[in-house]
Structure formats: structure tokens, C-alpha cells
Amino acid sequence: MTLQWGYKRAFLRCALLFAAGTTLQMAFGDVNNGFLRYPWGLIIAINYVYLLVLIHFQQERWPWLKRLSDHYACISSLAAMIVMTIIFGLTRQDPATEGLIGAIGFSRMTSSWPFNILLLYFTTTTGLAVMDDLHHLRRRRVAAVMSHLAVFVVLVAGIFGSGDKLRVSITTQLDKAVHVGLDRAGRQTQLPFAVTLKEFSMDEYPPKLYILNTATETSSRDFLSVEEVGATAVVDGWELTAVQYLDMAGRMPEQSDYLEMNHVGAAPAVYVRAKNSRSGEQREGWVSCGSFIFEPSYLFIADNLAVAMPRREAKRYLSRVEVLNEKGEKENFNIEVNHPAKIGSWHIYQVGYDTSRGRWSTISVLECVRDGWYSAVHIALWTMLAAGVVMFVTAGGRKRGKEEKR
């Protein structure tokens, strides 16, 4: 099956836009959206929408303008954005990334020229389609028009409102109010509220035991996950068995055994028995990852080989905070990853903690994000939901009408 000429031309247009974006990326670096700060972002957005209106009404005089809103352009631009989004999801976003991926901006997708040019093109085709829907509203389904219009509003807000996004990082300590943070440029920024950390808590994955080569400082791929006493696994030819497991333990320097300890700085400890699967040789002893108070412990089983436990991985962590707003009102929130707190137009996200102390961290790193265009996006998303409900209801009515005619 060969593509129609209309599709070939539309996809070629996307390829040329991508090539132009790549050239600009290599020549000038990342896109700087600082010029879109209020009120310039709003002014440019209004002029952009006005330009789309002019293009819509000039399409009959200039046929080449019509190619920006036909179904070939809409489908090709959507396909291009889907491809860019997939690359976005599969590529690690790291400003320090070098090589070809870093050069063309894929490691900084939202600030790269190829992504932003294709996004603007997709927004333009969507906007022209919305103009056509509104112009012929009587012949179009209202729910479909609402859905297209909502998508267009979200895209416009995302592009022209990007300069109004303010990200402020704050480091909170237990029972200490913080109302000043640092923005991306490292400048101090005053917040319209004060955040006080009341409690930090963390759930961790079970401890894991690896075979560590102390000469090369490399560890085995396989490991023993100690979820309960008696857990067994064969790791690099050694059968490891957890004889005793203490979730919170400590050991004084002059002692050889770990004791259960419910105290700040306590660390997990496992009494492990290691048996060589070939020779039958056995070793046993305590293994612990240690903490900021206690030193880690290893069980040496051969020359340059030891059973080791790395620091436990965090499964879930949250901060219980108290927020004092400008009106003097206090609110309490539980903030964790992907579950931010909302204060007016601000969202507060959990982004870090003191990794050296782990579960005993007394600080929490939060990011406060303000999006001036959030209300417009919020209304657009609710409009999309309403349009979906209307489509579902009206589709059922049309189906029953067709059955009655039969």
C-alpha cells in the first residue's frame, strides 16, 4: 500500500520542520522561553490566535494556506508529535548528556528546537481545525468541537505559558518555617506562604545481599532479598541463607553481634550463612549496610569476595508539612512523589531528602511550582471530560434512532 501524494507532502513537511529544528538546535542551543513571561506570553498568544483567524478566512484566496488545515496536515503533525513524545519518554532527560542525543536536544526535549517547532506546527493545524469547526458549527457535533477546542487551549497554554512557570526549590527542616527558596537560576525567591516540616517518613524495600568483589569493586548481578528469616538464594556459586534478620539494629565497636535497637540511626542487619555450592565450604556472620551512626559490616567468604548489603532502596516517602498562607491560615498536607499539595496557583512536590540519613532524614527537599495558565488548562480539561460524556450519551441516542428506523 502506497501513501497518497497528500500524505507524502504532509510528512515531508514534518521532516523539513524537524531538519530545520535540528539545524537551529546545533547552531544556537536550547530554546530560551524567558521572553514568554507575563505579559508578553499573553500578548503573543492573542496575536497568534488572531493570525490563525486571518489564515482561516484567507484560505480560499491562497490555496497553499488550506494545506495547513486539511486532514493530511492534521494526521501527519499528530503522528510527528507521537513519535517525538515516544522519544521523549524513552530518552533520559539530563542536561549533561553529551553525544548526538545531547547535540540534537533529545536529552532536553522540552527546550529543544525540533520538539518545539513540531509542537507549534501541531498546535497550528489543531487551531485551524478548531476555526473551521466554529465557522461551521451548525454542521458539526458540539461535543467534537468542544473536545478540539479544549485540546487547542491546552496546547496554547503549554507553549505560551511556559515562560510564566516558576519553580522554586526549598529545603525544609523539622519544625522550622521556610518561606524563601531558590529558582532554577539560583536566585532567592520569596514565597507567598511558609512551609514547616512536621514529619518525614519512609517505607523501604527489603535488604538485599550481593557478592562483592573488593578488588574490582563490582557486585554480582544476582542477589538475595531478605524478606524473612530462612530466605535462600544461590549467588555466584554461593548459597546464601538468612539465619537471623533484624530490621533495626546496632552494634557497638567492641561487640561482634548486632542487637535489636529502636533508635535513630538503627540499620538492618542479617546473620547470613554462605555455603560454596562446589566445595561445601561455609562462612557465616553479620552483614549490615550501616547508617550515619554505624559502620557497615561485611562477611568475607574468599579472597577479595565478601557478602555485602547496599543501602536499602526507598519504596515510598512522604513529608507531613504545615503551610501558613498570606491570610495567616494554617493547612496540613501529606506530600509524596506524584501527590503534590495545592496552595492557590502553587503546587508543592516532593523531590528529595537527606540520602545520607535515609529513613532518619530530618530534612525534606520540596519544589514549589506556579503556573499562571493553570486555570485555563484546568477549565479545558474539564471541558474535554464534559465533551466525552456528551459524545457517549449522544452516541447511544443515535444508535437507538437507527435501530427504530430499521
N, C-alpha and C positions, 0 to 999 in steps of 0.2 A: 504494500500500500504506500503510495507516494503522497507527499504533502501537497496541498493546493498552493498555487502561487501566492495567494493572500497570506497563508501561514508562513511560507518561506520568507516573504518580505518582512513580516512582523517579527519573526525570530531573528532574522538578520539585523533588524533594527535594535533588538535587545543585545545582540552580540556586539554591535558597534558601540552602543552605550557602555557596555562592560569594558570594551577596549579603551574607550575614552576615559572612563573612570580609573582604570589601571594606570594609564599614562599620567593622569593628574596625581594619582597616589605616589607614583615613583618620583614625580617631579617636585611636588610641593608637600608631601607627607599627609598627615591626618587632617580631616576637616575640623576647623575650629568654629564651633557654633556659638561663640561668645557674642557675635553680632545679633543673635536672635533674642537677646534679653529684652524684657519689657521696657518700653512699649514697642520696640522695633519688630519683635516677633509677631505681635498682633497686627501691626501696620502692614508688614509683608504678607501675612496670611490673608488680610482683607483684599489687598491688591491681587494676590494670586487667585482668589475666588472670582474677583471681578474679571481677570484675564480669561478664566475658563468660561465665564458667561459670554464674553466677546467672541471667543473661539467658537462656541456653540452656535451663535447667531450668524457667524460668518462662514459656516461650513458649506453652505450652498454656493457661495461665491468662490470659495477656494477649496476645491475637492480634496487637496492633499491634507487639509485640516481634518477632513472627515475620517481619514485613516487612523487618526489618534483615538477615535471613539468606537470604531467598528468592533465586531466580535473577535476578529483576528488579533487586534491590538490588546483587547482585554484578556484573552486567553494566554497570549504569549507573555504579557507582562506578569500575569499571575504565576505562570509556570517559572519565569525567571526568578521571581521572589521566593517561590517554594524552594528552588534549587539553592538560592543564597541562604535561606533560613536553615536548610539541612546542613549546609557547610558551616553555618554559624553554630549549630548545635553539636557538630562533630569536631570542631576545632577549639582547642584550648585558648581561651581569651586571656592573653598575657602580654602586656605592653613590651616586655623584654624579649619576646620571641624574635629570633633572627632568621635568616634564610629567605627563601622565596615566599613562604607563608607570611612572614612579617613584612616583606617588601610590598606585597600587594594588599596588605591591610586585613587579611583574613583573621589575624590574631587580635585585631581591634575592630571588629566588624561594624559596630555602630558608629564609629568615627571614620570609616574608610570611604573613599570616593566611589568605588564601584557599587557598594551597597546603597549608599545614599542617592546616587543618581538613578539606579533602578527602582528604588523605593519612591522617588519623586515621579518617575515615569508611571509607575503603577498607580500612584495617587492621582495623577493627571487623567489616566484612562478611566479610573473609577469616578472621578469628579465629572468628567464629560458624560459618562453614562448616567450619572445622577441628574445632570442638567436635562438630558433627553427624557428621563423618567418624569421629571417635574413639568417639563413642557407638554408632555402628552399624558398627563396624569389620568385623564378620564379613560384612556385606553389601557392603562397599566393597573396591575393589582397594587392596592395601597400597601399591603404588608411587604411586598417585594421592594417597593420604593422606600419604605421606612428602613428596611434592612440595608439597602445600598447606601442610603443617606447616613445611617449610623456608622457604617464602616468608613465612609469618607470623612466623617467628623473625627473619628479615632485616628485616622492616618494624618490628617491635617494637624491635629493637636500633638501627635507624636513628633512630627517634623518641626513645625514652627514653635512648638512649646519646649523643645529640647534645651534652648538657652535659658529657660526660666527654672529649670530643675536645679535645686540647691541640695548638695549632700554635705552634711556636717558630721564628722566623727567625734564621739565623746568617749572618754574613759571614766567610768563611774566606779567609785569605791563605796564600801559598806557605810551606810548612814552619813554620807557626805553629798550634799546637793551640788549638782553641776549644771551650769547654765551657759557655758561658753565652750565651743568646740572648734575644730579645725576643718576648713573646707579642703577641696582637692588640691588647691594651690598652697596649702599650709598656712593660710591666713586665719586669724582668730575671728570667729563669728558668734555674735550674741544670739542666743535662742530666746523665743518669746515664752519659754517655760523653763522650769528647773526639774532635773531628774535626780532622784535619790535611789540608790540600790539598797534594797532591804534584804534580799537573799539571793544567792546563786546556788543552783543545784544541777547535778549532772547524773545521767544514767550511762553506764559504761558496758561495753561488750565483755564477755568472759575473757580472762587472761589467756594468752597463747604462748606455748613453749616451742622454741626453734632450736636447731643445732647451729651453733655459731662457730665459724672458723676464725679464730683470733688472729691468725697470720694474715689472712686476706681481708678480714673484717666483712665477710659475706655470710649470709644466713641461708638456711635451707628453704626450699620452696614450700615443702610440706611443714605442717605444724600440728601440735596437739592443743585443741581448745578445751580448757578445763572448766566445764560447767558443773561438775560434781565429782566427788571422791570416787576413784575407780576408773576414771576416764583413761582410755588407752589408745595409742596410735603408733604406727611404725614410721619413723622419720629418719631418712638416710641410713637405713640398716640398723637403727636402734629402736627398740620397743620402749616407749616412754609410758609410764603409768603414774597417775596422780594418787599417791598414797594418802596424803592429807592436804586439805585446802583451807586456807584462812583468807577470807575476803578483806579483812582489816587486821593487819598485824604489824609488829615491830620487833626489832632485835637490838639490844644494847651491844656496844663494841666488844665487851668481854664475854658475851654469850654466844653459843653456837646455834641455839634453837630460837625459832620465831614464836612469839606469844601473841594471842589474840589481844587487840588493843583498839578500843573505841575512842580514838583521839585524833586531833588534827595532825595530818601528815602520815597516818597509817597507810600501809601499802599491802596489796595482795601478795601472798606467799604460798608456794606449793612445795610440799615434800615429795620429790619425784624419784622414782626408781627407773634407771636406764639399763637395759639389757641388750647386749650385742647379739643380733639375730644369728650370726655365723659362729662366733667363738663362745657365746654364752656368758661372756664377761659382764659383770654387773657393777654399777655405781649407783649410789643414792645420796640424797642430801637436799637442802633447801635451795629454792630458786625464787628470786623476787626481782621485780622491776625497780624497787626502791621508790623514793619520793624526794621532796626537797629537804626532808629531815634525815631519812635513812638511805644508806648506800645500797645499790643493787647487789644481788648475790647470784653467783653462777655455780653450776655443777660441772666440773671438769671431768670428762669421760675418756679422753685420749689426748695425745699431743696435739695442741692447737685446736682442740674441739671441746666445746662446752655447751651445756643446755642453758639457754638464756630466755628471759622474758622481757620483751619490749614494753613500753608504757601502754596501758590499756587505751583502746580507741573509744572515743566518745560516741555514744548512741543517740543521746538526746541531752540538750542542756538548755536551761531557761533562766531568765532573770526576773525576779519579782521586784518591781520598781514602783515608786510613788512619784507622781507628776504634779507639780504645782503650777497652774496656769496663771495668766496675767490677771485674772479676776480674783486670785487668792484661793481658788478652789483646788482641792486635792483629789486625785483619782489614782487608783491602784490597778496595775496591769501585770499580767504574766507574758513576757516576751520570749519567744523562742524562734529558731530558724523557720522561715516561711510563715510565721504567725506574728506579724508586727502589731504594735499598738498604734491607734489612730488618735491624733490630737488636732482637731480642726483640719487644716490642709497639710498637716505633717504626718508622716508615718515613721515610727521608730523600729528599726530592725536589729536583731541580734546578729552580730558578726564575729565576735571573738571573746576570749577570756585569757587569763594568765595560764599558758600551757605548762609552765614550769611547776605550778601547784596543782593543775588538773582539777579534780573534784573539790579541792580545798581552795580554789581561787577566791580571792576577796575583791577582785575587780571584774568588771564586765565591759566589753567594748561594744558600743552601740552606734548605729548610723541613723541620723535623723534626715529624712528626705522630704523636701517640699516641692510639690508640683502645682504650679499656678493654674494649669489647664486640667487639673484632676476633675473638677466639677463637670466640665464639658464631656470628658471621656466617660464619667460615671453616668451621665444622662444618656449618652449614646449607647452604652452597654445595656441599660435598662430598655432603651428603645428597641435594640436588637432582640432582647428577650420577649418584649411585647409583640414584635413582628413575628417571631417564631410561634407564639401562642395563636395569633390571628391566622397564620398560614395553616396551622394544624386544624383549627376549628372550621375555617372556610373550605379546606380540602375535603373534610368529612361531609360538609353540606353539598359540595359539587358532586361528590361520589354518589350520595343518595339521590340527587336530582337526575343523574344519568341513569341510575337503576330504575327510577319511576318512569322515565321516558321509554325504556325498553319494555 
